Amino acid sequence: MDLVYLDNAAATRMDEKVAQAMNPYFFDVYAVATSEFGYSLGIEAKEALDAARESIASVLNGAGEELVFTSGSTESSNLAVKGCAQALKRKKKGNHIIVSGIEDFPVLNSARTLEKQGFEVTYLAVDETGLVGSEALEDAFTDETILVSIQHANQEIGTVQDIKEIGKMCKEHDVIFHTDATHTFTRVPLDVSVIPVDLVTLSCHTLHGPKGIGALYIRKETPLDKIMDGGFQEFDVRAGLENIPGAVGFARAVELVTPQENERLKRMRDTLIDRLLAEVPDTLLNGHRHKRTPQNANVTFHYVEGESITLHLDMRGFAVSTGSACFSRSLEASHVIMGIGGDHERAHGSVRFTCGRYNTGKDVGAVVEAVSDVVQSLRKISPLGKGG
């Protein structure tokens, strides 16, 4: 049975062209990326690292020296939120941070950690589509506010924020602005020469590139303390041996994303949403209908558990994810669905479908038919009501 993989927001199959680009840096150019040692293999590794850095930064319309490689989006967001907050507090600029209540856990838990260390944190509520309101943000600013961290798009429901407007507001208040662009980089336009954002989290695992590599864009002059002790790598911002194959793979993965691919993903997304809502009764779209990433469709199926849908789809050869608490190690329902005004039943019945490069229109049609059959069958035995 062939697998139809529709969880591309969690991880993606690596493109063969990416693997080919990385291969020489495992077996041929494997030296430490530094020219200080004076031998050609190290210089060649350093050149590859710098070329990857420049290539990725150029997509943001930023400079290579403004991009620091990390181990992934988790480290990037930790470095951005904790490193910036600590630097600004040390400079006695203030101790108040603003984040949205539906941020991904690297930002959310970084804020909670800082809160335990004495920082004041405001967790902004969002509307029923997941959007941060400009009035709510304006009201949250205080004289002590030093940092705002609001994601470019949500990891579960795909809602895309107006970060240009948010950045403008932060600039008016002389506050640093960080955005997590893990689910938008190369998929939704983000130009740092136009959008006043100071720190941007980037990752490669959703772009058909390697896992274990990410980056943080740091606008020049942005205060940032190191959060890991060690060497002087990455402009003395991020200590640790550089991941040369990962950086090269990251750059190649970014190069392979095209506007045509994004349009194709959007068409599949729209077909998936339209057909699920039309063909499966008692369903509800989570997130904004139009202001969402091109690959994301998140739907709640009432009167049935998302966990059950996911398991039954898996037995039929489809991989999707759910916001059910049963699939969470914390045994808590999705904070995102709850944050947009949903209840536990809505969160437990939510299923996320995210398309990728290797999906086709045939996959979309097949999963809709499978979901319709699975949901109908499960509702007949559901303890949540409306069986049959």
N, C-alpha and C positions, 0 to 999 in steps of 0.2 A: 504494500500500500504506500503510495507516494504521499509525502507530507506537504500540506499547504500551510506555509508558515506566515501567520498574520500577527506577529508580535514584534515587529521591527522597531518599535519605540524602546524595547528592552535591549535588544541586540540584533545585529544584522549579519548575514552571511558575508564573509569577506570576498571582495571581487578578486578574481584571479590576477587581474592586472596589478592590483595592489600588492599581492603576494610576490609577484615577479619583481616589482620595484624594490621590495624589502630584502629579497633573497641575498643579494651581494653583501649586505651589511650584517648578515649572520656568518657568512663563510669566507669573505674576501677582505672587506674593509671593517674589521672588528675591533679596531683599536679605540682607546679613549679619545673623545672628541676634544683635543686640545693641540695647539701648535707649540705650547711651551716646551714639550719634550723634544721637539726638533726633528722628528722623523716623519717621513712622507705619509705613512699609514694613518698617523694621528691627524695630520693636516688634512688629509682626504676626508676623514670622518668629520672633522670640524666644518669643512666646506659643505658636506652633505647636510649637516644639521642647520647651518646658516641658510642654505638654499631652501630647505623645507620651511624654515621660520619665515623667510621673506615671502614665499609662495602663499602660505596660509594667511599671513597678515595682509597681503595685498587684496584678498577677497573682502576683507573688512574695510579696505581703503586706509589701513593703518601702516605703520612702519615696522620693520622687522625687529628693531630693538624694543618695541613695545609688546612683544609676544614672549611669554615664558612658558616652556613646556612643563607639564605636570604628568602625574600618573592617570589622570582622568578628571571627569567633571566633579567628583566628590572632593578631590584635593583642591581643584581650582576654586570652587565655591568656598571651601574652608579658608583657603589662603586669602581670598578676596574679602570675606566678611570679617574673619577674626584678625587678619593682618592689618586691614585698614582701620578697624575699630580700635585696635590696640595702639596703632601709630598715632591716631588722632587724639585718643585719650591721654597718651603720653605727652602730647603737645598741648594738653589742657584745652582742647577745642570743644569738648562736651562729651556726653555719655549716652545719648539717646539714638536708638536705631529704629527704623521702620521697615517692616517686611510684610508681604501679603500673607494671609492665613492659609493659602493653598500652595505655598512654595514647596519644591521638592525637599526631601529630608536633609541634604547637605546644607542648605541655607537655613531651613527651619530649626534644625538641631544645633547649628552653629549659633544662631540667635539665642536659643535656650541656654546654651553653655555660657555665652556672654552675660546673659541675664543673671546666672548664678554667680558671676564674677562682679556683679554690681552695676552692670549696664541696665538702662531702662529700655524696654522693647515694646513697641506698638505693633500688634498683629492686625493688619487691616482686613476688614471684611470685604467680600466681593459681592457682586450682584448674582442673579440666578444663572447668568451665562458664564460667570467666572471672571468678569472684568472688574478691575479696580476703578472706582469712581474718582474723578479729579477733585471733587469737593471733599471727599473723605480723606484723600491724601493731603490736601491743603490744610484741613483742620488738624491733621496729625503732626504737622511741623511745630517744633518748639525752638526756643533759643539754644537748647542743648542738642538739637538734632545734628548728627555728624554723617550719617550713612543711611541710604535707602537701598534696599535690595528687592527688586520686583522682577520676576522671570519674564522673558520675552514670550514664551508660550508654556502652557501647563503640560506636564508630563502625562497626565491621565486623560483630560478632556480636550486637550489641544487648543484651547482658547488663546489667541494671540493678543497681547496687551499693546496699547499705544505707547511704546517706550519713548517715542520722540516727544510726546507731550509730557510724559513723566520726567524725562531728562531735562526738559525746559524748566519745569517747576523746580527740580532740584538745583538747577543752575541759578535760578532766581533767589533761592534760599541759601546759596553757597554751600550746598551739601553734596557729598560724593554719591554717585549713582552706580550701582552694580546690577547687572542683569545676567541671568542664567539663560544662555542661548543654546543649550544642549540639544533642544528639539527643533531649533529653527535655523541653525547655521547652515548656509548654502540652500536652505529650503524657503526661507522668508528673507527678503532683503534687509540687510543690516549694514549701514554705511556709517562708520564712526566719524567721518568728516562732516556728516549732516546731523546725525543723532548725538546729542550731548551726553554720552555715556562714558564713564571713567574706567569701569572694569567689566569685562565680558568673559563669562565661563564658556569654554568650547570643549567639545568631545568628539571622538571619532567612531565610537562604537555603534552609533546610529547611522553612519554614512558608508557602510560596507567596507570599513577599514578595520584595523586591529584594535583589540581591547587593550587596556593598560596604558593608553596615551591620551593626553588631553592638553589643553593650553589655557592660559589666562591672558587676555589682552589687558594691558595696564597703560592707560594714557600717561604720557610724560608728566612728571611732577606730581603724580598721585601718591600720597603718603601710604606706605605699606611696609609692615614689619614682617620679617621671616617668621614662619611658625615651626620650622624644623631646623635644628642645629646640625651643622655639618660643614661642607666645603663651600666654595665660592661660585659654584656652577650657576648657570642661568642668570647672569648679571648680578650674582650674589643675592638673589631673591629666593631661589628654590635649590636647596642643597641636594646632592645626590648624583650618581652617575647618570649621564644622559642616555636616553633610550633612542639610539640612532635609527635602528630599523623601524621603530614605532613612529618616529618623527617623519621619516621618509614615506612610510605607508600612509600616515595622516595626510601629508601633502598630496600624495597621489590620489587618495580617496576624494579629497576636495576637488581636485582637477576633473574627476570623472563625473561629478554631478552637473547636469545640464538643465537649462530652463525647460527643455522638452520633456525630460524625465519628471520634473516637478508638475508639469501640466498633466502628464499621464497619471501620476499619483493622485492628483486632484480629481480627475475624472473617475478613477476607481473609487475614491473616497465618496464622492457624491452619489455614484450609483449604489454603493453599499448602504449609505444612509437612507436614500430615497426608497430603496427596495425593502429594507428592514422595517422602516416605519409604515410602508404601505402593505406589506405582506404578512407581517407578524403583529397580531392585535395586541393592544395594551403595551405599547412600547413608548419610550421617551428618549429623545436625544439629550445627551449631557454635553454642555458647552455651547458656545456660540455657533449658530448655523453657518455663518460665512467667515467670521474672523477666527479661523482655526488653521492649524498646520495642514498642508496638503495630504498628509498620510494618515490622519487620525479620524476614526469614527468610534464614538463611545456611546453605547445605548443601554438603557435599563429595560429589562424585561420583567414586568410586574408579575407577582404571584409565583416566582420561581427563583431559586438561588443561582447566582452567577457561578458559584463553585460547581454546581451540578451541570450547568451548561458547558463549562470549560472541560470537565472530565468526559462528558459524553461526546463533545466535539473531538477531543483527543483520540477517543476510541475510533472515530471515523476518519482520522487523519488530518485534523485541523488544529493548529496551535494558536490560541488566543489567550488573553489575560483577563482577570476579573478584579473588581474592587471589594470582593467579599472578604469579611474578616477571617473566614476559614483559611484563606490563602495568605494571610498575614501572620508573621511570627508574633506580632504584638497582640493578635486576636482583636484588633480594633478595626472597625469599618473605615473605609476610605475617608481620610480627612478632607479630601478634595470634594467628593460628593456631598459630604456633610457641610462643607464650607459654602457650597452654592445653594444651601437651603434644603438639601435632601434629608430624608430620614434614613434609619437603618435598613428599611425594606428596599429603598431605592439604591442605597449603596451596595447591599448584598446582591441585588439583581443586575448590577452593572457589568458590562463586558466591553473590553477595549479591543478594537480591531485596528491594526496599523499596517499599512501596505509598504512594500519595498520594491527594489529594482527587479527582483526575480518573481514578482507576482504578475498575474495576467487578469484580463477581464473574465476569463473562464474560472479563475479562482474565486472571484467575487460572486459570480453566479452560483457556484457550487456551495460556498459557505452560507449564502442566504437560504438556499434550499435545505441545507443541513440544519441550520439554526431554526427554521420554521418547523421542521419535523421534531427536533429535540425539544423545543419549548412547548409545543403542543402535547407531546408525550409526558413531559414532566409536570405540566399543569394538571393533568388528569389525576396525578397522585400527590399534588402539592398540598402541604399542611397550611399554606399561606392563604388559601381561599381560591375561588373561581376555578375549580377543577373542571376538566372536560371541555 
